[in-house]
Each structure stands twice: as structure tokens, then as C-alpha cells.
Amino acid sequence: MKFTVVTVSFNSGTKLTETIKNVLKQDFADFEILVKDGGSKDDSLSFLKEYLGNEGFREGTPGVYEKQSSGCRVRIVSEKDTGIYDAMNTAVKLAGGEYISFMNCGDFFASEDVLTNAAAVMEKTGNKEIYYGDAYFRRVGNVIHMPKEITPSVCYRHIPNHQSCFFKRELWRHKQLNPKYRIRADYEFFLYQYFENKVRPVYLGITVCDYEGGGYSETKENKKRDAYEHHVITEKYMTKAQLRKEKAFRVVTLQPVRKWIAQDSPFSGVYDKVKKSIYR
């Protein structure tokens, strides 16, 4: 199996069903959906199961819903976990796909041919460890374009969000998402793969996800924790020379202002066009 699309959920209401509905529209045949629920007490799982039943899915093996006419499979695992990163690690252990895509509740694939296009690039480039693309940020109504190459500077400033990445499942054999990082465990995982495991992610050249935004890491009360974890992780993996360069660049280029323009201001579209022209 080529892909496992993982959706982690906890009391997500109708957002869980909305995300699964979107994923099921993919025109690529060789994938499964794995829902890792943290023991929700709301009706999110009931909504999802009702939707699957209406779409012709039937439960064979407990927790596994299949549609015979299409071969689609949705697996639902509901058990307590310690949080999103613990849930993601558990899901990878249960996954059957060669590549893992994490699509959070409320997030979508940007088009119905994302998996088809990603698989084509993977086959052409020899099935590397990590692939990434661009992300549409729904909150600002703009696609955030990524550079064609991941460099130490990109690692420091802004890596692709995990919804726009595909990770080879075997990467979890020696390294998992570390839940001690409450906000940036995915960031720490990415930097480990780049600096320690010498993985060089491959750019897909497509918009992968439609990202809802406004999540846990973006709330005001967690911004200090986010900055602290960024500091700890970059100190762990980057050299002092690399860090000096990036800190100086932040000061000279007014990084806080640039971040506001890119993600929160009405000028985000213009900013991204300029950034895209530089990347290309």
C-alpha cells in the first residue's frame, strides 16, 4: 500500500467527518485512512460512522470499514493517548502504507489528485524519505509557497507544515515524535531527519493541503512555549555559526513584521508572490 492518511481526533465534532469526506475524494486507489481517536466523549465518531454507512461502507473486522465497490478502507482506533503526538506515533505503528500523510481534523487535501501527483513524483525520484509541497492557509486565503530545496535556513525559519508532507513510515523505526515537546514535536522530528539522519526532502511542486489554521500552537497563551521549544530544538541540531547567521537575519529583515504580513495581514498574497519569485 502506498499511503496511509492519518487523522488524529479528540472531541472534534463534525470536523472529523468533513476531513474524512475530503480524503475519500482522492482519485488514487492505493491508500487507506486511519483515524486515531483519543477516546472522544462527543458525537464525532457517531457522525463519522453514520456518514460511512450512508456511503456504502460496511464494518467487517471490528473498527475497519470497507466499501467493496471501490476498495476504500477506513480504520477507526479509539483509545486514550497523552496527546496529539502520542496519537500520531500510535497511528504510524498501525499504518500499512509506505508513506504517512497527517491530515488533522478540519484540514483537507487541496485537490482530488494530490495523492496521484505525489505518487508520480515519488516513483520518478526513487521514493525518498520525505516529500513536501505548498499549503493553502484558509485563514488568510492564500497559498504559502515553499522553496524547492530545504536548507538550514529554511529549517530555522519555516519548515513545511506536517499536513503538506509525506513521510516514509520506516523513519519511525529509529525516531518518534517526542511528546515532551508539546507544540513542536513535529518540528523536532523534521530537524532530526535533516541534520542527524541526513534526509533531504523532495519538493513536490504542488499545493498539498488546505490548512485550517488557528490550532493549539497558534493561541496566544502558547506562543511563549512555541518560541521556547523553537530555541531548544534549534540549539540541539544547528551549529552556533548557523544560529548566529539566522538570528542576525531575523533582526536585519524585521522578522516579526514579515511574519505578520505573511500570515495575518491583508497583504499576505502580495508577500507570498514576492517570496515565490525569489524561491524560483
C-alpha positions in Angstrom: 0.0 0.0 0.0 1.4 3.4 -1.0 -0.3 5.8 1.5 -1.8 5.8 5.0 -3.7 9.1 5.6 -3.8 9.6 9.4 -6.4 11.8 11.1 -5.9 12.3 14.8 -9.1 13.3 16.6 -10.5 14.1 20.0 -13.9 15.6 20.5 -13.8 17.1 17.0 -17.5 17.2 16.3 -18.3 17.3 12.6 -14.8 18.3 11.6 -13.7 14.7 11.7 -16.3 13.7 9.2 -15.6 16.7 7.0 -11.9 15.8 6.8 -12.6 12.1 6.0 -15.2 13.1 3.4 -12.5 15.2 1.7 -9.8 12.5 1.8 -12.2 9.9 0.3 -12.5 12.1 -2.8 -8.8 11.3 -3.8 -8.7 9.7 -7.2 -5.7 7.5 -6.2 -6.7 3.9 -5.4 -3.8 2.6 -3.2 -4.4 4.3 0.2 -6.1 3.8 3.5 -7.4 6.2 6.1 -6.6 5.6 9.7 -8.5 7.6 12.4 -6.7 7.7 15.7 -9.3 8.9 18.2 -8.3 9.7 21.8 -11.4 8.4 23.4 -13.8 11.2 22.4 -16.9 11.8 24.5 -18.8 13.8 21.9 -20.6 12.5 18.8 -17.7 12.9 16.4 -17.3 9.1 15.9 -21.0 8.6 15.6 -21.2 11.3 12.9 -18.4 9.6 11.0 -19.8 6.1 11.2 -23.2 7.3 10.1 -21.6 9.0 7.1 -19.6 5.9 6.2 -22.8 3.8 6.4 -24.6 6.2 4.1 -21.8 6.0 1.6 -21.9 2.2 1.4 -19.1 1.3 3.9 -19.6 -1.8 5.9 -17.8 -2.9 9.1 -16.1 -6.2 8.7 -13.2 -6.6 11.1 -14.1 -4.5 14.2 -13.2 -0.9 13.5 -12.5 -1.4 9.9 -15.0 0.0 7.4 -14.7 -1.0 3.7 -16.5 -0.2 0.5 -16.4 -3.2 -1.7 -17.2 -1.3 -4.9 -14.1 0.9 -4.6 -11.8 -1.0 -2.3 -11.6 2.0 0.1 -10.9 1.3 3.7 -11.3 3.4 6.8 -9.9 2.1 10.1 -11.0 3.7 13.4 -9.0 3.2 16.6 -10.4 4.8 19.7 -8.3 4.7 22.8 -6.8 7.1 25.3 -3.5 8.8 24.5 -1.4 11.5 26.1 -2.0 14.0 23.3 -1.6 14.6 19.5 2.0 13.5 19.2 1.4 10.3 21.1 -1.6 9.6 18.9 0.4 10.2 15.8 3.1 7.8 16.9 0.5 5.1 17.7 -1.1 5.6 14.3 2.2 5.1 12.5 2.6 1.8 14.3 -0.8 0.7 13.0 -0.3 2.0 9.5 0.1 -0.2 6.4 1.2 2.5 3.9 4.7 3.1 2.7 4.1 6.8 3.2 2.3 8.6 6.0 0.2 11.8 5.5 -1.1 13.5 8.6 -4.3 15.4 7.9 -5.8 17.0 11.0 -9.5 17.4 11.7 -10.6 20.5 9.8 -7.8 20.2 7.2 -8.2 18.9 3.7 -6.3 17.9 0.6 -6.1 20.8 -1.7 -7.4 18.8 -4.8 -8.6 15.4 -5.6 -5.4 14.4 -7.4 -2.9 15.2 -4.6 -2.0 11.5 -3.9 -1.8 10.7 -7.6 0.6 13.6 -8.3 2.6 12.8 -5.2 2.9 9.2 -6.1 4.1 10.1 -9.6 6.9 12.3 -8.2 7.9 9.6 -5.7 8.2 7.0 -8.4 10.2 9.4 -10.6 12.6 10.3 -7.8 13.2 6.9 -6.3 10.9 7.0 -3.3 12.9 9.3 -1.0 12.2 9.6 2.8 10.3 12.9 2.9 8.3 14.8 0.3 6.7 18.2 0.8 4.5 20.7 -1.1 2.8 24.0 -0.6 -0.1 24.8 1.7 -3.2 26.9 1.3 -3.9 28.8 4.5 -7.6 29.1 4.7 -7.4 31.8 7.4 -5.7 34.3 5.1 -7.0 32.9 1.8 -3.5 32.4 0.3 -1.1 29.7 -0.7 2.1 29.7 1.2 4.8 28.5 -1.2 7.8 26.6 0.0 11.3 26.8 -1.6 12.4 24.0 -3.9 15.2 23.0 -1.5 15.2 22.6 2.3 18.3 24.3 3.7 19.5 25.0 7.3 17.9 28.5 6.9 14.6 27.0 5.9 14.8 24.6 8.9 15.3 27.6 11.2 12.7 29.9 9.8 9.7 27.9 8.5 9.6 24.2 7.5 6.6 22.8 5.7 3.7 22.2 8.0 3.1 18.4 8.5 -0.2 18.4 6.6 1.8 19.3 3.4 4.4 16.5 3.9 4.6 12.8 3.2 6.9 10.8 5.5 8.2 7.3 4.8 6.9 5.0 7.6 10.3 3.5 8.2 11.6 6.8 9.6 9.7 5.9 12.8 11.9 2.8 13.3 14.6 4.8 15.0 12.9 8.1 15.9 9.4 9.0 17.0 7.7 12.3 17.7 8.8 13.3 21.2 5.7 14.3 23.3 7.9 16.3 25.7 7.7 19.0 23.0 4.1 20.0 23.5 3.9 22.2 20.4 6.9 21.5 18.2 7.4 17.7 18.3 6.9 17.5 14.5 9.4 20.3 14.1 12.0 18.4 16.2 11.3 15.3 14.2 11.9 17.1 10.9 15.1 18.7 12.1 16.4 15.4 13.4 15.8 13.8 10.0 17.5 16.7 8.2 20.6 17.2 10.4 21.1 13.8 12.0 19.7 11.4 9.5 20.8 13.4 6.5 17.4 13.2 4.8 17.0 15.7 2.0 13.2 16.3 1.5 12.0 16.5 -2.1 9.7 19.3 -3.3 6.5 18.0 -5.0 5.7 21.3 -6.8 2.0 21.1 -5.9 -0.3 22.5 -3.3 -0.9 19.6 -0.9 -3.2 20.8 1.8 -5.9 23.2 2.6 -4.9 24.2 6.2 -7.5 25.5 8.6 -5.0 27.3 10.9 -5.8 28.7 14.3 -4.7 25.5 16.1 -3.2 24.8 19.5 0.2 26.2 18.7 -1.3 29.5 17.4 -3.2 30.5 20.5 -1.7 33.5 22.4 -1.1 31.5 25.6 1.1 29.0 23.7 3.2 31.4 21.7 5.8 31.7 24.5 6.0 27.9 24.8 6.3 27.7 21.0 9.3 30.2 21.0 10.9 28.3 23.8 10.7 25.0 22.1 12.0 26.5 18.8 15.0 27.8 20.8 15.7 24.5 22.4 15.3 22.4 19.2 17.5 24.7 17.1 20.2 24.8 19.7 20.1 21.0 19.7 20.6 20.5 16.0 22.2 23.6 14.5 25.7 24.9 14.9 26.5 28.1 16.7 27.6 29.7 13.4 24.3 28.7 11.7 22.3 30.2 14.7 24.3 33.4 14.7 23.5 33.8 11.0 19.8 33.2 11.4 19.4 35.5 14.4 21.2 38.3 12.6 18.9 37.8 9.6 15.8 38.0 11.8 16.9 41.4 13.1 18.0 42.9 9.8 14.9 41.7 7.9 12.4 42.6 10.7 11.2 39.0 11.0 8.1 39.7 13.3 6.8 42.2 10.8 7.4 39.8 7.9 5.6 37.1 9.8 2.6 39.4 10.4 2.5 40.3 6.7 2.8 36.7 5.6 0.2 35.1 7.8 -2.1 37.7 9.4 -2.3 40.8 7.2 -4.3 41.7 4.1 -1.0 41.9 2.2 -0.2 38.1 2.6 -0.9 37.4 -1.1 1.4 40.1 -2.4 4.1 39.0 0.1 3.9 35.4 -1.0 4.1 36.3 -4.7 7.4 38.2 -4.0 8.7 35.3 -1.9 7.7 32.8 -4.6 9.6 34.8 -7.2 12.7 34.7 -5.0 12.4 30.9 -4.4 12.0 30.2 -8.1 
